[in-house]
Amino acid sequence: MKKLIINADDFGYSRAINYGIMDCFQYGVLSSATFMANMPGAEHAADLAKQNPGLGVGVHLVLTCGEPILENHKTIVDVSGKFRKLAFYESAFNIELDEVYNEWKAQIERFLSYGLKPTHLDSHHHINTYKGIRDIFCQLAAEYNLPVRKNMELPSNLKHPDQFEYYVEQILSDESSLMGAFQEADTVEVMCHPGYLDKAVVGGSSYTYPRLDELELLMSDRVEQVLKNCKDVKLTTFESL
């Protein structure tokens, strides 16, 4: 049996995002999500996760959005104390990697403090793939014995799905597209970003209206039928790895 993980990033970003993710889990095909422990909607997301234990929830490690959990950083924050934007990392950058390690460990520990058990690790804006930062990411995954998203080359000691797909609308468009993702894989993760829109999202995120398209897709009868027709594919979470 092939294993399909449909994972929603940004759980905890805001109440609107949280409710969208939960609707896609309860009334659609979503099976997994990753949690932003530093964002204003984190406590709300934790409450929803505890009420819906069937949803696999991992930690979405953040370095480019909102404010850090720890207050003593010097190189990974700007003058106002907020995380630097992704653009900072897209050219030559100089940061203290110990700050990344300490902040990300604090984010994982914040998640654990809610009484939740993480299923895996990934990162916001795929910042885990950047030079130097990738080593911190792999170190923490090993320390906490957690599977990870396969969005880069990984050491052999870390569990991960066989394949990672970026484009949920393409993969779930029909049976042939879905089965095509499994040509060389037994386990596939498909990333998505469903959510409703509130002021926090519209004012703070560069990805807004497409979240509504993804939400509609994941709760559609058409996609449900695609999965039913692919009888060799089972929806699951990172816990099954």
N, C-alpha and C positions, 0 to 999 in steps of 0.2 A: 504494500500500500504506500503510495506517495503521500508525503506530508506537506501541507501548505500552511504557512504562517502569514496571516494578513495583519500587519502591525501598524497602528496609528501612532505617529510621533506627536509630541507636544501636549500630552496629558498633564494637566496642571497649569497650562498657560493662562487660562481664564475659565470662568464658569461656562461661558458659551461653548468653548472648545470641549470642555469636560462633558457637557450634556450631549454634544454631537457625537463624541466617541462612544458614550454609553448607549445612545440610540442605535448606533451601527452595530454594537455588540448584541444588544437585546432584540433588535428587530431586523438585523442584517447579517452579514457574513464576517464581520470583524472578529478576530480571535485573540488579539494581543495589542498592547499599548506600551509606550514608554513615558516615564514620569519625570517632569521638570521640577525638581525639589526646591529650586530657588525662586519660583514664580508665584505670583499672588494667588493663583488658583490651586496651589499644591494641597492645602488641607482639605479643600472641597473634593479634589480628585481622590485623596486618600480615603475619605468617607465613602465615596462611590465605589472604590475598589473593594473595600471591605464588605459592602453590601452585595457585590457581584463577584464572588470568588472564582467563578469560571473564567473570567477574563485574565489572561496572563499579563502581568505588569512588570516591566523592567525599568531600569533607570536610564533616562535620557540626559547624559552628562552635558552640562552647559558651560560654555566659555565665551559666548558671543551674544548673549541676550539677558537683559535685566541686570539685577545686582547680585553679587556673590553672597554666599552664606557667611563666610569669614570676613573680618574687617581689616586685616593687617596686610593686604596685598599692596604691592607697589608697581608691578610690571604688567599685570593682566587686567588692570582697570585704568580708566581715564581719570582726569583731574576731579571729576564729580563722584568718583567711587563706583561707577557702573562698569560692567564688562566692556571691553573694547569691541568694536564692530568687526564683522567677518572681514571687511576690506583690509583691516590692519594686518591680518594673517596672509593675505593674498599677495603680498610682496615680501621683501626681506624683513624679518621681525626678530626682536631680541627680547626674550622673557626669561624669568627664573622658573625653571621647570618644577622646582619644589613647590612653588605657588599653585601650579596646576594640580600636582599630586595632592596637596593638602586640601584644596578647594573641592576637588572631585571626591576625595574620601569623605569630606564633610557632607556633600550632597548624598552620597550613598548612605551614610549614617543617619542623615535626616529622614531618608526614605524608611530605613529600618526602624526609626523611632516611632513611626506610625503603626507599628505592629504588622507590617507587610513583609513578604518574602519576595525578593526580586527574582525574576525569571532569567534576566540577561542584562547586558549593557550595550548601549549604543551612544551616539552623541548628536547634539544639535548642530546643524549645518555641516555634518560629517567632519567636524574639527579634529576628531580622533585620527584622521588620516594624515595630518600635517606633521612635518619633520619634527622629531623630538617628542611631540605630544603623543604620537602613536605608541612610543615606548611606555609612557605613563599609563596610557589606556590599557595596554596589554598587562602591565604589572598589576594594576588594580583588578582586572578580570581574573588573573591567576590568584591573587590574594583572597578574593571572595569566592573563588571557584564558580564563576559564572560564564555561561555561553555568551557569545558576542555576535554582532552583525558582521557579515562577510563583505565589507565594502573596501577591503584592502587585503594585501597578503598578510597572513597571520601565522604565528608560531604554532608548531604542532601540538603544543600542550593545551591549546584553547579549543573548546567545542564551538561549532558554528554550523548553520545551515550550509548545504552544498552550494547554494546559489542565492544571490541577492538581486532583486528586481526593483528599479526605481519607479516604473510607470504603471500604476495600478489600472488605469483606464484601458491601457493597451493589453495587459496580461489577462484581464477579466472580460475582454470584449466578446470572446466566443470560445468554444471548446478547443478549437485548434490552437489558438493563441495560448491558452492555459496549459495545454498538454505540451506545447512547444517549449515552455519554460522548463519542463522536466526531461528534456531529451538526454541531458547528461547529468541529471541530478535526481536524487531521491527526496531531498528536502529543499524547499524554496521559501524564502521570505520575500514578501511584497510589501514595500513601504507605502504608506498613505498619510494624508493629513486632513481627515474630515473634521468638520466643526461648524457650529453656528457662529454668527458674527456678533460681537459686542464692541463697545468703544475701545476696550483693551486691544482687541485684534485689529480693528480698522486703523487705530492710531499707532500701533506698535509693530505690526507685522507687514512684511512685503508680500506675503502670500495670503490673500483675503478671499475674493469671490470663488476661486477654484476650490476652496474648502467645501463650499456648498455643493458644487458639482460632484466632488468625491463622496460626500455624505449621501447624496441622492443615488449615486451609483451603487454604493455598498448596501443600501436598503432596497434596491430595485428587485422586482420579480425576475427580470431578465438574468441578472447575475446569480440569483439563487438557483435558477434553472440551469445555468451553465455548470455550476458546481454539482448539481444533482446528476447531470448527464455525464460528468466525468467521474465514473464510479470508482476508479482506482485512486482518487485524490481525497484525502481526509484533512479537514481543517483542524489545526492543532496550535500549540504554543511552543515556546523554547524549552519548556519543561520536558518535552518528549524527545529531546536530543540525547 
